[in-house]
Amino acid sequence: MGVRKPGTVAVVLLACWLLLSRSLQIGARPQRPSRSGIVSAGPNDGTFLVLADIHFDPFTGTDPRGVEALASNPVEKWRTILQASAGHEVSRDGADSNYALLVSAIDAARNSGVPYDYILVTGDYLGHHFRKKYREFRPDGQGYQAFVIKTMIFVNRLLQQSFPRIPIFGALGNNDSTDGDYAAPGKPLLVALSKEWRTVAEKSDATRDFTSGGYYAARHPTVPSQELIVLNTSFWSRHYTDDASSGDADGGPAEMSWLASKLEEVRAQGRTAALIMHIPPGVDAYASSKEGACRTPTLFWNRIYLDSFLAIIGSHKQSLRDSYAGHTHINDFRVLTDAGGLHYFQTNIAPSVSPDHHNPEFEIGVYDKQNGAFVDYAVLYLKSSPETDSSAKPDWEPAYDFRQASSLPSYSPASLQTISVLIRSNDAIRSKLLDLFATHMSPVFSVSARDWLPYSCAQTEITPSAFTACSCPAGFAGH
């Protein structure tokens, strides 16, 4: 990213050390917020719910006759079928979300005591290997497309019925397709969801855009001056599979042009915008933390799309507030910095509801009601699971609140840059912050002493060259 002025890092580091070495109480576990005060929202703040990577798996743990019943019946009957034929234990570590876990997470969010103004779902409604699991029940694959569409509708309706008066803004993930992982979502799915997703169906422009490629824009439900721009970043993924026969081969460039035009509209109207997506921009830290990979980092998106995105975002920095993503399954962030050293744009990456690579979690966000800016969040995680007590009812507990844990004034690009400086400069604070911001990882996956630096560098160094300069210091144990 941009080159900082000489001495800037040293000054920031000194200020950060004085602030956070006191507030984080190095050596002691952070005090968690109570259930009655999960987030520290002020009088001018609103709250919202963020669900990422639900990865609903209706197959595992469900009686085979129940799966056949799901395939043979309309979605209106699915809840009754699942209640009768699905297992009652929540998904085990490393799996996708079964029906019991999905219901448990929604109940925990609904019973948090926090009033939500809106809900963000940052993609991957469907479980992994969806087609393979379907073929275990129907080897010929007959009815697969209809089953995918019904599953997507079922998850959305379950959320909408649980939060009947709250607008839900959903983004499509790389698994959310009738044609497979990292494929175009498919026209039948887009048409069906354009009628089911209320925030799309209520606006003709949103319906038109969504049915063309799975992206759309809608007004913020409580901040009239802000636009929520929902992207389909699967088109930009390095894994995306072009299918000229489906008419989606040009989906990536078309969406990038659409984003640029939407941001031009926002600027011309003197308004602001926030972006909602599934796959975040920048470096894939998981792939780039492998032995010797720091000099050849792996991007989440194709480079042409990353460069175009950074140019568009950089030219609209005055209009943009925040962005929200998922995909990595861990609580993380990305920060953009301009050539003058200004940290101007952030992406909050929410942890997964699915226990694949991470204990089930979700976020409760806090925003400024005057300008829509994201200012704080809390994480709730599934404390008990069948691994520890097979008879226990799923117990969701507050993990931490950002402002309470850090004593930083707000969740902002500057605060996140502060955290990144601390992670890379002090062993004790690094240990504390890694515990806070990559909380409750499963035994299947963890950020270790060997690979913490690539994860930290990916948070602030968005391009390959910047990441390499940060992640490949001489003598680093991981490389």
C-alpha positions as MATLAB code, in Angstrom:
seq = 'MGVRKPGTVAVVLLACWLLLSRSLQIGARPQRPSRSGIVSAGPNDGTFLVLADIHFDPFTGTDPRGVEALASNPVEKWRTILQASAGHEVSRDGADSNYALLVSAIDAARNSGVPYDYILVTGDYLGHHFRKKYREFRPDGQGYQAFVIKTMIFVNRLLQQSFPRIPIFGALGNNDSTDGDYAAPGKPLLVALSKEWRTVAEKSDATRDFTSGGYYAARHPTVPSQELIVLNTSFWSRHYTDDASSGDADGGPAEMSWLASKLEEVRAQGRTAALIMHIPPGVDAYASSKEGACRTPTLFWNRIYLDSFLAIIGSHKQSLRDSYAGHTHINDFRVLTDAGGLHYFQTNIAPSVSPDHHNPEFEIGVYDKQNGAFVDYAVLYLKSSPETDSSAKPDWEPAYDFRQASSLPSYSPASLQTISVLIRSNDAIRSKLLDLFATHMSPVFSVSARDWLPYSCAQTEITPSAFTACSCPAGFAGH';
ca = [
       0.000    0.000    0.000;
       1.087    3.633    0.330;
       4.435    4.671    1.812;
       4.052    6.282    5.207;
       5.924    9.443    6.170;
       9.147    8.855    8.161;
       8.473    8.479   11.849;
       4.737    7.878   11.504;
       4.899    4.241   12.550;
       7.125    5.000   15.538;
       4.752    7.686   16.796;
       1.706    5.512   16.281;
       3.437    2.584   17.970;
       4.318    4.623   21.050;
       0.765    5.943   21.394;
      -0.661    2.483   20.802;
       1.598    0.911   23.375;
       0.644    3.422   26.056;
      -3.045    2.983   25.318;
      -3.391   -0.727   24.784;
      -0.773   -2.029   27.219;
      -2.999   -0.583   29.948;
      -6.384   -1.394   28.458;
      -5.628   -4.965   27.414;
      -4.106   -5.808   30.828;
      -1.378   -7.928   29.343;
      -1.248  -11.336   30.982;
      -4.898  -11.396   32.086;
      -7.894  -12.615   30.131;
     -10.141   -9.793   28.905;
     -13.342   -9.180   30.782;
     -16.270  -10.231   28.638;
     -19.393   -8.130   28.289;
     -22.397   -9.389   30.175;
     -25.489  -10.737   28.411;
     -27.377   -7.605   29.400;
     -24.792   -5.438   27.665;
     -23.404   -7.470   24.788;
     -22.534   -4.346   22.795;
     -21.689   -0.864   24.026;
     -24.175    1.115   21.940;
     -24.609    4.800   22.751;
     -27.742    6.959   22.424;
     -26.923    7.848   18.811;
     -26.030    4.297   17.817;
     -28.066    1.569   16.167;
     -27.410   -2.164   16.097;
     -27.566   -4.845   13.428;
     -26.870   -8.552   13.036;
     -24.206  -10.083   10.777;
     -24.398  -13.757    9.760;
     -21.627  -15.177    7.591;
     -20.976  -18.572    6.053;
     -24.058  -20.359    7.331;
     -23.290  -23.321    5.036;
     -26.566  -25.092    5.745;
     -26.282  -28.862    5.230;
     -29.720  -30.530    5.177;
     -28.172  -33.955    4.476;
     -25.805  -34.841    7.315;
     -27.593  -36.245   10.341;
     -30.958  -36.254    8.564;
     -32.798  -39.535    8.047;
     -32.505  -40.522    4.341;
     -36.275  -40.680    4.106;
     -36.332  -37.112    5.370;
     -33.986  -35.971    2.605;
     -36.223  -37.671    0.049;
     -39.184  -35.887    1.597;
     -37.360  -32.539    1.293;
     -36.654  -33.199   -2.373;
     -40.233  -34.246   -3.052;
     -42.080  -31.517   -1.168;
     -42.433  -27.738   -1.454;
     -40.302  -25.575    0.790;
     -43.341  -24.708    2.919;
     -43.174  -28.233    4.382;
     -39.434  -28.331    5.015;
     -39.481  -27.133    8.592;
     -41.954  -29.845    9.629;
     -39.921  -32.482    7.790;
     -36.629  -31.391    9.363;
     -38.097  -31.197   12.834;
     -39.169  -34.825   12.468;
     -36.170  -36.301   10.651;
     -33.070  -34.186   11.442;
     -30.749  -34.921   14.370;
     -30.966  -32.851   17.533;
     -27.222  -32.434   18.176;
     -25.540  -29.428   16.600;
     -22.875  -30.021   13.959;
     -19.531  -31.275   15.119;
     -16.224  -29.497   14.659;
     -15.157  -29.285   11.027;
     -18.629  -29.889    9.593;
     -21.199  -27.613    8.015;
     -24.273  -26.286    9.819;
     -26.983  -28.873   10.287;
     -30.590  -27.969   11.051;
     -30.024  -28.059   14.828;
     -27.117  -25.609   14.610;
     -28.931  -23.297   12.206;
     -31.943  -23.058   14.525;
     -29.694  -22.655   17.570;
     -27.759  -19.761   16.004;
     -30.935  -17.972   14.947;
     -32.453  -18.445   18.401;
     -29.284  -17.096   20.029;
     -29.360  -14.026   17.802;
     -33.065  -13.474   18.409;
     -32.703  -13.856   22.185;
     -29.596  -11.690   22.538;
     -31.613   -8.795   23.955;
     -30.239   -6.514   21.232;
     -32.775   -4.776   18.948;
     -31.663   -5.129   15.326;
     -32.408   -2.444   12.763;
     -31.354   -4.743    9.933;
     -29.534   -8.000    9.187;
     -26.598   -8.654    6.856;
     -25.961  -12.143    5.496;
     -22.559  -12.116    3.809;
     -22.967  -15.220    1.691;
     -22.535  -18.975    1.505;
     -26.003  -20.035    2.557;
     -25.336  -23.524    1.139;
     -23.068  -26.196    2.586;
     -19.885  -27.421    0.940;
     -19.959  -30.319   -1.552;
     -23.694  -29.825   -1.961;
     -24.036  -31.682   -5.261;
     -21.951  -34.638   -4.025;
     -24.103  -35.005   -0.911;
     -27.278  -34.754   -2.944;
     -26.124  -37.538   -5.234;
     -25.626  -39.815   -2.242;
     -29.408  -39.760   -1.933;
     -30.286  -39.393   -5.615;
     -27.412  -40.843   -7.677;
     -28.890  -39.622  -10.953;
     -28.950  -36.047   -9.650;
     -32.555  -35.596  -10.714;
     -34.132  -32.493   -9.189;
     -30.830  -31.025   -7.996;
     -31.415  -27.490   -9.280;
     -34.834  -27.335   -7.637;
     -33.353  -28.645   -4.381;
     -30.694  -25.908   -4.348;
     -33.305  -23.224   -4.914;
     -35.563  -24.624   -2.199;
     -32.652  -24.767    0.258;
     -31.746  -21.126   -0.372;
     -35.387  -20.110    0.016;
     -35.750  -22.177    3.194;
     -32.803  -20.529    4.942;
     -34.025  -17.069    3.973;
     -37.574  -17.779    5.123;
     -36.351  -19.203    8.407;
     -34.499  -15.944    9.019;
     -37.369  -13.768    7.852;
     -39.896  -15.639   10.000;
     -37.597  -15.320   13.005;
     -37.160  -11.561   12.407;
     -40.431  -10.692   10.639;
     -40.159   -6.893   10.643;
     -36.416   -6.569   10.130;
     -34.971   -6.028    6.630;
     -32.409   -8.624    5.562;
     -29.704   -7.786    3.027;
     -28.213  -10.968    1.610;
     -25.126  -11.430   -0.547;
     -24.387  -14.513   -2.609;
     -21.324  -16.607   -1.785;
     -19.239  -18.910   -3.931;
     -21.265  -21.938   -2.774;
     -24.595  -20.322   -3.623;
     -25.094  -21.671   -7.115;
     -27.043  -24.333   -8.965;
     -23.940  -25.107  -11.042;
     -21.339  -25.783   -8.347;
     -18.740  -23.988   -6.255;
     -17.330  -20.741   -7.728;
     -19.752  -20.931  -10.653;
     -22.358  -18.440  -11.793;
     -25.395  -18.624   -9.508;
     -27.686  -19.594  -12.382;
     -30.633  -17.648  -13.772;
     -33.345  -19.824  -12.163;
     -31.836  -19.247   -8.721;
     -31.535  -15.494   -9.263;
     -35.107  -15.200  -10.473;
     -36.419  -17.220   -7.529;
     -34.433  -15.244   -4.942;
     -35.384  -11.911   -6.520;
     -38.939  -12.690   -5.473;
     -38.024  -14.099   -2.037;
     -35.509  -11.536   -0.823;
     -37.724   -8.646    0.214;
     -35.026   -5.982   -0.029;
     -34.563   -7.001   -3.680;
     -38.222   -7.556   -4.549;
     -39.293   -4.174   -3.154;
     -37.260   -2.180   -5.680;
     -37.459   -2.671   -9.451;
     -33.868   -1.529  -10.039;
     -32.610   -4.010   -7.444;
     -34.652   -6.803   -9.014;
     -33.274   -6.007  -12.463;
     -29.648   -5.900  -11.292;
     -29.966   -8.974   -9.109;
     -31.466  -11.150  -11.815;
     -28.666  -10.084  -14.173;
     -25.802  -11.086  -11.889;
     -26.694  -11.434   -8.212;
     -25.726   -7.895   -7.152;
     -27.973   -4.976   -6.216;
     -28.245   -1.700   -4.304;
     -30.777   -0.614   -1.689;
     -31.269    2.300    0.659;
     -30.058    1.932    4.229;
     -33.144    1.204    6.353;
     -32.511    3.965    8.930;
     -29.915    6.303    7.372;
     -31.550    7.958    4.326;
     -28.238    9.353    3.067;
     -26.587    5.950    2.725;
     -26.769    3.290    0.024;
     -26.044   -0.391    0.681;
     -24.294   -1.867   -2.346;
     -24.400   -5.656   -2.336;
     -21.822   -7.385   -4.552;
     -21.426  -10.868   -5.977;
     -17.650  -11.238   -5.623;
     -17.660  -14.840   -6.858;
     -17.378  -13.398  -10.379;
     -14.056  -11.827   -9.370;
     -12.639  -14.886   -7.595;
      -9.495  -16.556   -8.903;
     -11.513  -19.807   -8.750;
     -14.450  -18.555  -10.784;
     -15.377  -20.866  -13.635;
     -16.516  -19.051  -16.778;
     -19.394  -20.696  -18.570;
     -20.082  -18.954  -21.861;
     -23.133  -21.115  -22.429;
     -24.827  -19.685  -19.362;
     -24.384  -16.099  -20.490;
     -22.310  -15.266  -17.388;
     -18.835  -15.244  -18.930;
     -18.780  -11.433  -18.783;
     -20.216  -11.247  -15.266;
     -17.024   -9.912  -13.683;
     -16.418   -6.882  -15.927;
     -20.133   -6.078  -16.024;
     -20.345   -6.034  -12.252;
     -17.232   -3.885  -11.907;
     -18.724   -1.343  -14.319;
     -21.978   -1.462  -12.397;
     -20.139   -0.781   -9.109;
     -18.355    2.212  -10.614;
     -21.618    3.650  -11.930;
     -23.389    3.140   -8.593;
     -20.627    4.946   -6.729;
     -20.767    7.776   -9.269;
     -24.490    8.098   -8.545;
     -23.815    8.143   -4.814;
     -21.202   10.882   -5.181;
     -23.374   12.970   -7.502;
     -26.209   12.838   -4.968;
     -23.938   13.794   -2.048;
     -24.630   10.507   -0.299;
     -22.485    7.690    1.136;
     -22.294    3.953    0.544;
     -21.323    0.739    2.292;
     -20.392   -2.456    0.463;
     -21.596   -5.955    1.335;
     -19.858   -8.963   -0.200;
     -18.778  -12.534    0.432;
     -15.161  -12.880   -0.735;
     -13.050   -9.950    0.535;
     -10.372   -8.198   -1.518;
      -6.676   -8.755   -0.997;
      -4.452  -11.690   -0.116;
      -5.697  -15.116    0.928;
      -3.738  -15.442    4.187;
      -4.525  -19.131    4.605;
      -3.058  -20.062    1.217;
      -0.221  -17.543    1.529;
       0.910  -18.741    4.972;
       2.225  -22.010    3.556;
       5.957  -22.645    3.669;
       7.716  -20.393    1.154;
       4.503  -18.776   -0.077;
       5.151  -15.236    1.152;
       7.022  -14.306   -2.051;
       4.262  -15.717   -4.247;
       1.089  -14.765   -2.369;
      -2.316  -15.988   -3.449;
      -5.030  -13.419   -4.048;
      -8.711  -13.994   -3.333;
      -9.630  -12.307   -6.628;
      -8.076  -12.276  -10.072;
      -5.519   -9.480  -10.167;
      -7.337   -7.553  -12.901;
     -10.406   -7.265  -10.675;
      -8.429   -6.357   -7.570;
      -6.651   -3.552   -9.418;
      -9.920   -2.248  -10.853;
     -11.621   -2.401   -7.473;
      -8.801   -0.554   -5.702;
      -8.860    2.173   -8.359;
     -12.629    2.592   -8.050;
     -12.603    2.600   -4.253;
      -9.675    5.020   -4.163;
     -11.506    7.491   -6.364;
     -14.621    7.373   -4.166;
     -13.031    7.360   -0.725;
     -15.033   10.387    0.398;
     -18.315    8.615   -0.321;
     -17.515    5.210    1.161;
     -18.040    4.218    4.768;
     -17.359    0.529    5.283;
     -17.600   -2.916    3.778;
     -18.617   -6.296    5.163;
     -17.524   -9.763    4.056;
     -17.191  -13.380    5.129;
     -15.566  -16.367    3.390;
     -12.497  -16.846    5.643;
     -14.573  -18.288    8.535;
     -12.564  -16.255   11.050;
     -13.065  -12.797   12.527;
     -10.699  -10.618   10.507;
     -10.378   -7.326    8.630;
      -8.779   -5.545    5.689;
      -7.674   -1.890    5.590;
      -6.926    0.236    2.533;
      -4.321    2.999    2.738;
      -3.654    5.707    0.147;
      -0.296    6.955   -1.120;
      -0.219    9.640    1.566;
      -0.558    7.127    4.388;
      -4.252    7.789    5.070;
      -6.116    4.693    6.221;
      -9.429    5.332    4.539;
     -11.462    2.154    4.023;
     -12.076   -1.041    5.959;
     -13.624   -4.444    5.414;
     -15.020   -6.208    8.445;
     -14.804   -9.988    7.924;
     -17.357  -11.781   10.079;
     -16.707  -15.271   11.481;
     -18.697  -18.261   10.295;
     -21.860  -19.734   11.733;
     -20.599  -23.024   10.313;
     -18.133  -24.920   12.543;
     -15.946  -25.659    9.514;
     -12.485  -24.424   10.647;
     -13.968  -22.337   13.448;
     -16.319  -22.552   16.382;
     -19.759  -21.228   15.383;
     -19.976  -17.455   15.833;
     -21.878  -14.403   14.671;
     -21.488  -10.641   15.039;
     -23.695   -7.917   16.428;
     -22.661   -4.631   14.858;
     -23.050   -1.046   16.059;
     -23.389    1.885   13.676;
     -23.734    5.641   13.919;
     -27.364    6.508   13.132;
     -26.412    9.874   11.677;
     -23.969    8.732    9.001;
     -24.225    4.931    8.987;
     -20.573    4.396    9.920;
     -19.678    1.062   11.523;
     -18.275    1.885   14.983;
     -18.254   -1.298   17.089;
     -19.211   -4.948   17.186;
     -19.479   -7.885   19.559;
     -19.005  -11.566   18.828;
     -21.141  -14.376   20.253;
     -19.815  -17.925   20.037;
     -21.113  -21.418   20.702;
     -19.547  -22.321   24.031;
     -20.821  -25.873   24.468;
     -20.987  -28.521   21.769;
     -21.333  -32.297   21.523;
     -17.543  -32.496   21.790;
     -17.723  -31.491   25.444;
     -21.184  -32.554   26.541;
     -23.516  -34.441   24.233;
     -26.519  -33.765   26.479;
     -25.955  -30.031   26.837;
     -28.199  -27.494   25.168;
     -26.159  -25.268   22.836;
     -24.893  -22.330   24.869;
     -24.023  -19.128   23.040;
     -21.847  -16.703   25.011;
     -20.414  -13.225   24.370;
     -16.761  -13.493   23.358;
     -15.766   -9.830   23.310;
     -16.824   -6.327   22.349;
     -14.345   -4.441   20.154;
     -14.401   -1.099   21.964;
     -14.466   -2.654   25.420;
     -11.623   -5.041   24.616;
      -9.341   -2.519   22.893;
     -10.265    0.787   24.565;
     -10.015    2.285   21.082;
     -12.651    4.945   20.402;
     -14.235    3.255   17.406;
     -13.942    0.473   14.883;
     -12.297    2.417   12.062;
      -9.487    2.147    9.510;
      -7.170    4.016   11.890;
      -8.026    1.706   14.802;
      -7.458   -1.393   12.695;
      -4.135   -0.060   11.472;
      -3.211    0.549   15.110;
      -3.993   -3.067   15.904;
      -1.902   -4.299   12.983;
       1.095   -2.275   14.190;
       0.750   -3.775   17.650;
       0.440   -7.319   16.375;
       3.710   -6.992   14.483;
       5.693   -5.145   17.125;
       5.061   -6.647   20.556;
       4.942  -10.311   21.541;
       2.640   -9.868   24.539;
       0.121   -7.667   22.741;
       0.270   -9.924   19.686;
      -0.689  -12.902   21.817;
      -3.519  -10.963   23.418;
      -4.917   -9.579   20.179;
      -4.687  -12.873   18.327;
      -6.685  -14.375   21.164;
      -9.277  -11.632   20.832;
      -9.634  -11.325   17.079;
      -9.234  -14.947   16.025;
     -11.147  -16.315   18.955;
     -12.137  -19.880   19.586;
     -10.649  -21.501   16.541;
     -11.263  -25.193   16.223;
      -8.500  -27.797   16.588;
      -8.818  -28.270   12.834;
      -7.410  -24.801   12.162;
      -5.453  -22.191   14.095;
      -3.191  -19.200   13.540;
       0.113  -20.287   15.064;
       3.466  -18.717   15.872;
       4.629  -20.003   12.497;
       2.068  -18.209   10.363;
       0.788  -15.204   12.321;
       2.774  -12.713   10.215;
       1.137  -13.585    6.871;
      -2.275  -13.240    8.514;
      -1.323   -9.869    9.977;
       0.195   -8.611    6.722;
      -2.884   -9.638    4.762;
      -4.966   -7.331    6.954;
      -3.261   -4.168    5.716;
      -1.140   -5.044    2.662;
      -3.670   -5.641   -0.102;
      -1.454   -6.043   -3.182;
       1.035   -8.905   -3.720;
       4.130   -6.672   -3.647;
       3.084   -4.947   -0.424;
       2.225   -8.270    1.187;
       5.590   -9.768    0.210;
       7.494   -6.803    1.618;
       5.634   -7.208    4.907;
       5.497  -11.004    5.117;
       9.005  -12.040    4.083;
      11.426  -10.513    6.601;
      14.739  -12.294    6.974;
      14.695  -14.849    9.735;
      10.907  -15.113   10.160;
      10.231  -18.615   11.456;
       7.450  -19.353    9.003;
       9.575  -18.714    5.892;
];
